[in-house]
Amino acid sequence: MTTVRDATLEVLRQCGMNRMFANPGSTEVPFLTDLPDDLDFVLGLHEGAVVGMATGYAIATGQPALVVLHTTAGLGNAVGALATARVNRAPLVVLVGQQDRRHLARAPFLAGRLEGLAGAYPVWEHQPVLPQDVPGAVRRAWHEAVQHRGPAVVVVPMDDWSAEFDQALGVAGPVAVVRARREPGPAVDDVVRLLERADAPVLVVGAGADDPEAWAELVTLAQRLGAPVWQEAFGARAGFPQDHPQFAGHLPSNRSGLRSVLTGHDVALVVGTGAFRQYVYEPGPLVPDGLSVAVISDDPDELHHSHADVAVLADVAPACAAIAARLRPRPFTAAPRPAPEVEPPRADERLLAAHVFAALAPRLPRDTVLVEETPSTRSDLHRWLPARAPRGFVSAAMGGLGFGLPAAAGLRLGDPSRPVVAVLGDGSSLYAVQGLWSAARYASGVLFIVLTNGRYAIMDRLASDAGGKPPWPAFADIDIAELARSLNCPARRITSHTELISTFDDVLPALTTRTEPLLLDISVAADEPATQLGGNL
C-alpha cells in the first residue's frame, strides 16, 4: 500500500527538498519516524532557530527549504522568524503538525487553532480537506514559495500520513511550473519539445483565451499542429471559434468520458484554463495512460489545480504565438460533423428547447453575445449556437444561479455596439428577476429568452438518477411574463412554434439597435431525457 507519507516524500524528492529543519513534537512523529536515508534531518532547539537556519539555507541555495513545526506552539514560536523570511524573500515550505483528524471535533490536547496564527506573513497557507490531497498541497506550497518568495504553510493532521494514497487519483497539481518573462520563448521550451515529439496532439481551450488576439493565435497554433480543439467543460467563455473546422466540441466533465475523448492522443495542450475541470466525482484515472499534459494560463490558481506535466504561467496569446512559430506544419483532416436536426413539433406537441435554439441559430447576428443560464438544456444550446466571435458566449463560472439575467444587462450597457441575448431557465431567471427593472430603467436592450417548464428540470433529473424522487414542488403557477411586466420590462408569452418563428422574425433583425429590453416567456416541455444532460453533466 502506498501511503500519503510515501507520496509526499516522493514529492519532496521531485522538488529537490532533501533536507528538513525541525524541532519535532508528537504530532509530527508519524511523518518523521524512520525517515529515509536520502532525506536529512537538521535539529533546531527552538522554532526561531529552525526557521532562521532554513531561511539562510534558502537564500544560499535559491530554492525552497523545508521546515517542520509542531502544531500551535511550534508555529506560534516561529512567527517572528517567518516574518523575517517573508521580508527577506526566502522561499520556505512549512509543514505544521495537527492533532489526529478523527477527533479534532472534540478539541483534543494539542489540537491547534492554526488558521491565521502566523498572520499575513505566509505567502500561502492551507489544510487539505482529505489526506489524499496532502502531497498535492506540498507540491503547490513549493510553487507558491518560489513564485512569491516567502513561507508557504501546509497544516497536516497526524493520521493523514498513514492513510492510503490512491495512485489512480494521483497528485493534484502540476509537476513543473514555468513563469514566462517579457518574452515567452524560453518558458515554452518544454511545451515545444512535447509537441514536436507528439504523434497525435490535442488542444483544449478555456475562458482565459477569450479575446481576439488569443483566438487568432490559437487558430494559427491549431492549424500548425493539425490537432482537434476541445472547449473545457463548463467553460464560462469560449476560447476558440466554435464554427472552425478543427473545433471538436465540449469536453465531458466526468473521468470516464474525458478518458474516452482523449484516448488516442499522446499530448494535450491546455490553454486558458486548468486541466481538467470535473463535476460529479467518478473513480478511476483522470486521463488515459501515456498522455502528457501541458497547461498555459495567466492564472496561477488554474495551474496549481491542474493535472499537468508542465505548466506555464504566461499571457496566452504571446505564448501560443511563440509555440506556433517553432512547430512544423501538420495536415489536418476534419471529420464530418452532422448538423443538428430537430423535427418541428406537431400541433398537439409542446415546444422543446431544441426547437427554440434551431429557430434562433440562423437568425442571430454573428457578433451576438449569448449569455447562458439553462443547465438542463446547455448541451443542446452548445450544439445549435456555437460561439463565433470573441466574447460571444458568457455563463457563470461557479455554476450558481442568478448570474445570467443581470450579467446580460451589464454586458449590453458595457458595449452597446453588440447585441446581447440571454437564454435562461425559468428557475434561473427567478434568482435575479429584479434585474429586469434595472435593464428597463437604464435602456439595456437585451433580449431575454426564458425557457419555461415550471420546475427545476436539472434537479429533478439528478434526483431521478440518484434513484429517488425530489421533495421540492414544481412552480408552474408563476407567470414569468407578468412578473417581467410588473418590473417595467415588456414581455411576450409564446406557446407554439408558429408564434416562436414570427416573434423571432419580428424581433431579431433590430436586435443591435434596440434599447428597450424584451422578455420572451417560452413554454417548453420539461422531460427531455435524450438531450437534457448530454456530455457535460
Helices and strands as residue ranges (DSSP letters): H 4-14, E 19-22, G 26-28, H 29-32, E 40-43, H 47-61, E 65-69, H 71-87, E 92-98, G 101-106, E 124-126, G 131-133, H 134-148, E 151-157, G 158-162, E 176-179, G 186-188, H 189-197, E 201-205, G 207-209, H 212-225, E 229-231, E 247-250, H 255-262, E 267-271, E 292-297, H 300-304, E 310-313, H 316-324, H 353-360, G 361-363, E 369-373, G 375-377, H 378-384, E 393-395, H 404-414, E 420-425, H 426-430, H 435-441, E 447-452, H 457-465, H 480-486, E 491-494, H 497-507, G 508-510, E 518-523
